[in-house]
Amino acid sequence: MIISNMIEGIVMSQSNLEKQEAKLKALNQKIKEEKYKLNNG
């Protein structure tokens, strides 16, 4: 029982990390676009 709960927790935090990573990548992309606009505006 305890082990399955631990595995469940690990899987959940894994998917949360992936969501956070996706957000960071999107933010990075926005920053790059803004910098490009500033440099070439």
Residue pairs with C-beta under 8 A, 6 or more apart in sequence:
none
